[in-house]
Amino acid sequence: MTQCRGTTKQGARCRREVTEGSDYCFIHMDQAGQASYERQEWDVDAILKTALGFALIGAVILFRIRR
């Protein structure tokens, strides 16, 4: 088996063997999620469209309540 890609609290590389189907041992599985999250880029267009949609829905609800 291969060595875990995780980092210890002291900053050293973990010496444990990886869990089957992963690059990390069972202790450092949370670092696997962080590594994939850090590589993601934000889809700015999707965020703006979602924010605009919520603003429009909020405006419609606000005007309906004031009637």
N, C-alpha and C positions, 0 to 999 in steps of 0.2 A: 504494500500500500504506500501511498505518498504522504508527505508531511503536510500538516495543516498550514493554511495561509494566514491564519489569525495572528494577532499580536497580543502579547501579555500586558499586564498593567505596567510593567517596567519598560515596555517598548520593544522587547525581544520577540523574535519569531517563535511561535508555539512549536513544540517538539512532538506533539501527539499525532497519531495517524488520523486521516480524514474519515468521515462517515461515508458510507456507500452512497454514491450519486452526488457528492458534494465536494467542494474544495476545502471545507472546514471541518474541525472536530465538533463533537456535540457541545462542548463548552463555548466555542466561538461561532456558533450558528447565527447569533445576532449580528455579528460583523459581516456575514454574507449578505444580509438584507441591507445593511448600511452601504456596502460597496456598490450594490446595484442601484441604490437610490442616488448616490452621489454622481453616478454617470448619466443620469437622466437629465434631459433639458426640459425647460418649461415651454409648453405650447401657449405662447402669449395670445394668439388669435382665439383659441378656444377659451381661455380665461376671460378675455374681454367680452366675447359673445355671451358667456354664462353670466357675467356681472351685469351686462346690459339687459339680459332676459330677466334677472331677478329685480333689477330696478324698474323695468316696465310692469312686471307683475305687482310689485309694491305700490307703484303709482296707481294702477287700476284698483287695487284693494283700498287704497287711501281715499280715492275719489268716491268709491262705492259707499264707504263708511260715512263720509261727510254728507251724503245726500239726505 
